[in-house]
Amino acid sequence: MIRIRKAAYSTTVILLASTVALAQSVFDGTWETNLSKSKLPDTQVIYEVVNGVERCPTGCLTDVPIATDGADHKVTFSNAFDTENVRIVDSRTIATVYKKNGRRVRERMKRVSDDGKVLTVTATLYPENGAERIVRETKLTRVADGPPGSHAISGTWKRDLADDPASTSTIQIHSTADGISLKSPSLKYTAKLDGKDYPATGDENVSTVSLEPVDGRTLKETDKLQGMVMDVLTMSVSADGRTMTIDDDDKSRNQKATYVMDKQ
């Protein structure tokens, strides 16, 4: 807990301690997404694989074209990896391997169904500390076809957040001595309320989380991937303690959403 070392700091420390204690008490519990009250973002993504080059004009971290030749290509748009390797597996499948300093840090397999209507994206994350790898699967439905003669994954795809565990899941929050512990199907962490980065697992795009108290009922969570800010969430609990509103500013995809969660 916070210790007062100098009398000059006593007022500030007492106020901070009070804020931390209040934040812990109002956030404790199990919370479930209320889709009827939430405002979900447009989750369309566009892939194009034409003439041996893959692009992602919409919905990805960047639109840097990468040759689909199965070789490692240098990239500079992410702190999480420095090479990207794209390979055409077959007429319906594309495999991508991301490396950092020569070490494989993640993989992504994109496969189109036989009827061409569903795209399954399987992402595998290899943590730095040697922990067990993390695998997540996402399904998208086709909105529009790709350019003539392009690979089957080409086109416009939409992810239905109403069927996505990351958006509709139950979140469990418990107080610790000087912070909180959060667990959901897509993210797990234990962090102090001091604005410092703490390890997070479960999400391929999040390696650390930091928490800052805004006021007695509001916390700001900043998610990072190898030092790069991916997402900023502001979590506010209502006066009656029954509803939590999460304003999600997704920096990696440049989109915003509001999730309303009911206490169970």
Helices and strands as residue ranges (DSSP letters): G 7-9, H 10-27, E 29-33, E 44-50, E 53-58, E 66-67, E 73-74, E 83-90, E 93-100, E 103-112, E 118-125, E 134-145, E 155-158, G 161-163, H 165-168, E 170-175, E 179-183, E 188-192, E 198-201, E 208-215, E 218-225, E 228-237, E 243-250, E 255-263
